[in-house]
Amino acid sequence: MILVTGATGHLGTLVIEKLLKKVSAEKIIAVGRNTEKLNGFKERGVQVRSMDYDNLESVDAAFLGVEKVVLISSSELGKRFSQHQNVIEVARHKRIKHLVYTSLLKADRAYMGLKGEHVQTEELLLDSKIPYTVLRNSWYLENYESAIQSALAYGVVLGSAGDGRVSAASRADYANAIVEVITSPDKHKNKIYELAGESSFSLADLASRISALSNKPVVYKNLPEEAYQKELLGFGLPPAVASMLADADVGISKGDLFWEGNDLRNLTNQKTLSLDEYITKFLS
Ligand SMILES: NC(=O)c1ccc[n+]([C@@H]2O[C@H](COP(=O)([O-])OP(=O)(O)OC[C@H]3O[C@@H](n4cnc5c(N)ncnc54)[C@H](OP(=O)(O)O)[C@@H]3O)[C@@H](O)[C@H]2O)c1
């Protein structure tokens, strides 16, 4: 049986949908805190269990009969390592046969602060001796949803990424990779893959493609990190999120999310969604 954490979230939902095309529903266990969000999957025969990363007993209970685990990294910045630690500890204890973890592109050598909890998790996982696959994901194209919205409203994309390039792919592309890896018997075990879109763009390119595809003037305005953080606070983002996003942009300016390898395409055997395709889909 395959357990998927974060199944109530965006990526987890796609993973369960795609798993359902490859394995029978009763072999899938979807877990999250608010299991009401999983009622649709339950009706289709998926096992649904409540699990809070912070509650070790709930993690232990959710693992009953589980052979393989997809650990989708938690969204609670600052608490993630201890949360992942609980999952890895239980997985080790239960002698899980394969654990797939979603990390960050080039986590071991990136600049951005976001890498910290991913590096800690990767190290713990490798030390645990659980057969693993680490999928180091670049950005989601969907991260630019609000940038597109404000570009359409105000004619400007703001950021601190300079001319750094982002090799982004869609959540659906990353979900396809997870499903391929967790359903393959052995060939992806004990490997680390760097997953990224096949083409890359700078934020100036993002502005120019939004402009071309919407027929509205849009420019990119590059700001110093602190000024960008202030703008994000002005949009109502919590301070921790504003500071994380500004720091991530500085990481992008240093090449953190640029990648020319083909691991994602090779794993999924599908072309990754391009920026133009994403914007066009968004606009329609
Ligand atoms: N590569 C990128 O561009 C990128 C961008 C954003 C995020 N990420 C990372 O990728 C992950 C998946 O992305 P996403 O878009 O699917 O995020 P998402 O929609 O925010 O989903 C996050 C998931 O984490 C679960 N979670 C959070 N705290 C939990 C806890 N204490 N116990 C159990 N479950 C908990 C949430 O469950 P609840 O429904 O119970 O809250 C939810 O299912 C994120 O969590 C984050 O680590 C990557």
The ligand as a Gaussian input file, in Angstrom:
#p B3LYP/6-31G(d) Opt

LIG

0 1
 N        8.549000      23.878000      -5.680000
 C        7.754000      24.896000      -5.440000
 O        7.624000      25.833000      -6.219000
 C        6.944000      24.895000      -4.183000
 C        6.054000      25.956000      -3.953000
 C        5.283000      25.931000      -2.798000
 C        5.429000      24.875000      -1.912000
 N        6.314000      23.884000      -2.158000
 C        6.501000      22.735000      -1.243000
 O        5.799000      21.645000      -1.834000
 C        4.770000      21.186000      -0.946000
 C        3.554000      20.822000      -1.755000
 O        3.098000      21.946000      -2.466000
 P        1.550000      22.290000      -2.543000
 O        1.409000      23.358000      -3.536000
 O        0.752000      21.044000      -2.668000
 O        1.305000      22.900000      -1.070000
 P       -0.086000      23.006000      -0.316000
 O       -1.230000      22.999000      -1.252000
 O        0.049000      24.177000       0.622000
 O       -0.150000      21.664000       0.551000
 C        0.597000      21.502000       1.707000
 C        0.183000      20.191000       2.356000
 O        0.930000      20.036000       3.580000
 C        0.019000      19.559000       4.552000
 N        0.420000      19.895000       5.915000
 C        0.880000      21.071000       6.389000
 N        1.087000      20.973000       7.705000
 C        0.727000      19.723000       8.073000
 C        0.717000      19.029000       9.309000
 N        1.087000      19.611000      10.467000
 N        0.323000      17.726000       9.299000
 C       -0.073000      17.116000       8.157000
 N       -0.098000      17.729000       6.960000
 C        0.291000      19.020000       6.930000
 C       -1.256000      20.307000       4.219000
 O       -2.331000      19.667000       4.857000
 P       -3.580000      20.487000       5.453000
 O       -4.622000      20.456000       4.392000
 O       -3.955000      19.693000       6.640000
 O       -3.101000      21.880000       5.773000
 C       -1.294000      20.157000       2.712000
 O       -1.827000      18.911000       2.337000
 C        4.558000      22.341000       0.030000
 O        4.069000      21.862000       1.263000
 C        5.938000      22.929000       0.136000
 O        6.764000      22.194000       1.037000
 C        7.064000      23.868000      -3.281000

